[in-house]
Amino acid sequence: MTEGPWQQLFKIDLLNGAKNPNHIKPPPGVHNRGVNGYEWELFKLKSYGVRDLPVMITETGWRHRESTDPNATDNGRPLPDASTVAQFIDLAFNGDRGRYPQWPASGWTPWQDDARVIAVTPFALDGSPQEWGHTNWLQLDHKGYVLGVYPMFEMLRGNR
């Protein structure tokens, strides 16, 4: 993702001419892409009779422009800077509450406001900088030594 948590949509990708004749259209406000994409999964599971599951959001987050390896392979499009990513993470967890007038204040449910969300695990704390330099929260050299941290690490560390 390169947009903030307010950017959500519903889209089904059908590859190689596939058809989905049993597709159930979601109710308004249910998206399968974005910080509340789990709403679609819960909706779909409910259609099969599964109810009241806790939500664990895994491998989520935003890639950032900075990297300790300029050739890191996890780039490929214009990316927000790490300070902006820290704000997006804060917004996804906590909502706006008037703290970020430059960003939309609504359009998503903050994870901490949704009692169903019991865990969130952002990616990637310390992957190989050659592969994960734009995703890491730690600034690493090629041997894996920590050179520093990116702003989202500092922001989340302050949310104990």
URZITA-V358328 format. One record per helix or strand of 3 or more residues. SS is the DSSP state (h for helix, s for strand). FROM is the first residue (numbers start at 0). TO is the last residue. Records with the same first field share a line. If there is no record, write none. Layout:
SS=FROM-TO + FROM-TO
//
This chain:
h=37-46 + 81-93 + 110-112 + 128-131 + 150-156
s=54-59 + 116-121 + 137-139 + 145-148
//
